[in-house]
Each structure stands twice: as structure tokens, then as C-alpha cells.
């Protein structure tokens, strides 16, 4: 098993980030997914490992058990992506993190 991909994005980019990543995993991300995640990440804290929120993206191409946590007092969202085994998916996930962390 490969190491999880770790990084951060701007909180305002979270929905689009998850929609695009879900597409690569072959998962149909919908409004219910978004409402669930949007509510759950409000109580997260990236400085406390017990306060991260995990959400599975179970697609036909990959199963990604996303972990998300807000930077309290900031606009950043920490992201951990285990399950990206295929080199192409790892590259895409890493590229998405870079793109959605840009100003």
C-alpha cells in the first residue's frame, strides 16, 4: 500500500476539489455528499488528529477514504487521500491539491 497523499487547499475550493477528485475515482459525487461534508468539517481541527473528518469516495476506479480538517482561524482545509494506488490517480490527486491551494 502506498503512502497517503497529504496537502491543503483553500476551504472555498473544497466542493469543486471533491467533485473533480470523485470524477477521477469514478464516484458520483452529489448534493447529498456535499451537504454531509460541508456540515461535518465545521467541527474539525487540523491540529487535533481526533477531530479530522473521514468520508469515503467509493468509485469504480478507486476507493478513497478522504480525511479533512479545517485550520482553525484560517481559510485552509487540510486533506489526506489514502487509497490512491494507481500512479495516474496519484498524479491527478497531487495536481488537484496544488491547483486548489493556489490563490
Protein Blocks (a to p, Z undefined) as FASTA:
>chain_A
ZZdddddddfklmmmmmmmmmmmnopacdfklmmmmmmmmmmgcfkbmklcccdddddfk
bccdddddddehiabdcdddehilblklmmmmmmmmmmmmpZZ
